[in-house]
Amino acid sequence: MAEKRKVCLSGSGLTKVFGLGRQKTVAVDHVDFNFYEGEIISIVGESGSGKTTLAKMLLGLLNPTEGEIYFQGKKRDIGTHKKKKEYWKSIQAIFQDPFSSYNIFHKIDEVLLDCIYMRVGRKIPYATKLEMMTKACSFVNLKFEELTNKYPFELSGGQMQRLMIARVFLLMPRILLADEPTSMIDACSRATILDMLMQLRNEIGMTIIFITHDIGLAYYVSDSVYIMEHGNIVEHGSADEVILNPKEAYTQRLINDVPKIYEEWDLSTV
């Protein structure tokens, strides 16, 4: 299915090194990848595997030490603030911790209006802005009239995560990077948020990249899975290929570490 689609984001020899000499840490080590339009991808690995560093490079928050990132088939150029802002219209993120994702001095109205200004500019009637904000909140089962003039910290963690998806709904980016977006919320809210993200993919053809250690999530939502270990992509392919027929010992261990209710749990490695 993915082969018929256009590649929207790719990397060639992408590397990130922190420090020098003996203090040098290779966080991402010459990785290659192709992400397709409308595809759901999961990048899976343990803490320290390099997946979050890779995500930050894709977002333009970190500069690669070596290698190139290609966006829409062209070498990415975000050398100026204007070019980076234009790039961010096409790629956005939902982060793990909703409490650190907002400016505590900005009310919810400002948070949503900033998204509208980035997408369509400031020269639109207030009634249109209000309609857009109301529709975005409704999409994530929030009522704008109950949120207006409030600060994000007045909401619950689940509501804050849903507000982040409302921002994405307003921006309509081509690519969404979701870094452990449901890890801090309860199971019911988690299912709701995943359903909202799937709906966005289906409605506007958005590419969604999950950064996660949850191999179960990766299997159930993804078209493609990339397994990272020590900065390297050690295995990748369709979700069925990677999860049901893993070739690498590291992938097999990740899968075996998932507790199964019908088997006795092996806690010897804990």
Secondary structure, DSSP 4 states (H G I P E B T S, - for coil): -GGGSPEEEEEEEEEEEESSGGG-EEEEEEEEEEEETT-EEEEE--TTSSHHHHHHHHHTSS--SEEEEEETTEE----SHHHHHHHHTTEEEE-S-GGGSS-TTS-HHHHHHHHHHHHH-S-S-HHHHHHHHHHHHHHTT--HHHHTT--GGGS-HHHHHHHHHHHHHHH--SEEEEESTTTTS-HHHHHHHHHHHHHHHHHH--EEEEEES-HHHHHHH-SEEEEEETTEEEEEEEHIIIIIS--SHHHHHHHHTS--TTS----TT-
